[in-house]
Amino acid sequence: MIRAEVIHAIIRREDRFLLGRRSLSKQIDSGYWATIGGRVEQGESLEAGLIRECLEEIGVKVRPIRKLTTVEDSETSHHWFDVELISGEPFLVCDENSELRWFTVEEMKLLFPIVHEEIEIHYAAYCSEQKQQVENFLAFGFR
């Protein structure tokens, strides 16, 4: 069996992250709050799949910054990427999601239903960003 590759975009605006509520018509994670993403097509790189999915689902252009983590199960490899929003304002382009909203990590903890890995990965991305800001300040802030 060929392992499915699934990408997830961590899209941030200041201290808020974009999540979509999966449409009730979807077979997988119906009604769940989740990152924007989907399956990588055959012959497509993870980064190219990420860019395509964001354009197809929410009408925005993104630039992958870095891969945050990979979580594997018996059939699928899930890859989360921190991305930069290059152009466009997120909106519902197709029927993948029924709603789009920006949440802080604390607000995500109150969402139901949501896969708990989503919260943990967003929290790690947020902490990583905070650490980078402190390091940048310490390196360049005293000049």
C-alpha positions in Angstrom: 0.0 0.0 0.0 1.2 3.5 -0.9 1.5 5.8 2.2 -0.6 9.0 1.8 1.2 12.3 2.4 -0.9 15.0 4.0 0.2 18.6 4.5 -1.1 21.1 7.1 -0.5 24.8 6.9 0.0 26.7 10.1 -1.1 30.2 9.0 -0.6 32.9 11.6 -1.6 36.5 12.0 0.2 37.9 15.1 -0.9 35.6 17.9 -3.8 34.1 16.0 -3.9 31.0 13.8 -6.3 30.2 11.0 -8.5 27.1 11.3 -11.2 25.8 9.1 -14.2 23.8 10.3 -14.4 20.8 8.1 -17.7 20.5 6.2 -20.2 18.1 7.5 -20.3 16.5 4.0 -16.6 15.4 4.3 -15.9 11.8 5.2 -12.8 12.5 7.3 -12.9 14.7 10.4 -16.4 16.0 9.5 -17.2 19.1 11.6 -13.8 19.2 13.2 -11.7 22.4 13.4 -8.4 21.8 11.6 -5.6 23.4 9.7 -5.9 24.1 6.0 -4.3 21.3 4.0 -4.9 18.1 2.2 -3.3 15.2 0.3 -0.2 15.7 -1.7 -0.7 14.7 -5.3 1.5 12.1 -7.0 4.8 13.6 -8.2 4.2 16.8 -6.1 6.6 18.0 -3.4 5.2 18.6 0.1 5.8 22.4 -0.4 4.0 22.5 -3.8 1.1 20.6 -2.3 0.9 23.1 0.6 0.8 26.0 -1.8 -1.8 24.4 -4.0 -4.1 23.4 -1.2 -4.1 26.9 0.4 -4.9 28.4 -3.0 -7.6 25.8 -3.7 -9.3 25.9 -0.3 -9.0 29.5 0.9 -7.8 31.5 -2.1 -4.4 32.7 -0.7 -0.8 32.5 -1.8 1.5 31.2 0.9 5.3 30.6 1.2 6.4 27.6 3.3 8.8 28.8 5.9 9.8 25.6 7.6 8.5 22.1 8.4 7.5 21.9 12.0 6.9 18.2 12.5 5.7 15.0 11.0 3.2 12.6 12.6 2.7 9.1 11.1 0.1 6.5 11.5 -0.3 3.2 9.8 -1.4 4.7 6.5 -0.6 8.4 6.5 2.3 10.8 7.1 1.0 14.2 8.3 3.4 17.1 7.7 2.8 20.5 9.5 4.5 23.6 8.0 4.8 27.1 9.3 3.8 29.3 6.3 3.8 33.0 5.5 0.7 34.5 4.0 2.0 36.3 0.8 -1.2 37.6 -0.7 -5.0 37.4 -0.5 -7.5 37.3 2.4 -8.7 33.8 3.4 -12.2 33.0 2.2 -14.2 29.8 1.5 -13.3 28.9 -2.1 -14.7 25.3 -2.1 -16.7 22.9 0.1 -13.8 21.6 2.2 -14.7 23.9 5.1 -17.9 25.4 6.2 -16.2 28.2 8.3 -12.9 29.9 8.6 -11.8 31.7 11.9 -8.7 33.0 13.6 -7.9 31.7 17.1 -5.3 32.1 19.8 -3.9 28.9 21.2 -5.9 29.5 24.4 -9.1 29.8 22.3 -8.3 26.6 20.5 -8.3 24.7 23.8 -12.0 25.5 24.1 -12.9 24.3 20.6 -14.9 21.1 20.0 -14.4 19.0 18.1 -10.7 19.4 17.4 -7.8 16.9 17.2 -5.6 17.6 20.2 -2.4 17.3 18.1 -3.6 20.4 16.3 -3.5 22.4 19.5 -0.1 21.0 20.6 1.5 21.8 17.2 0.1 25.3 17.1 1.3 25.9 20.6 4.8 24.7 19.6 4.7 27.0 16.6 3.7 29.9 18.8 6.4 29.2 21.3 9.0 28.8 18.6 8.0 32.3 17.2 8.2 33.9 20.6 11.6 32.3 21.2 12.8 33.6 17.8 11.6 37.1 18.6 13.5 37.1 21.9 16.7 35.8 20.2 16.4 38.5 17.5 15.9 41.2 20.1 18.9 40.0 22.1 21.1 39.8 18.9 20.1 43.1 17.4 18.1 45.0 20.0 21.0 46.7 21.8 22.6 48.3 18.7 
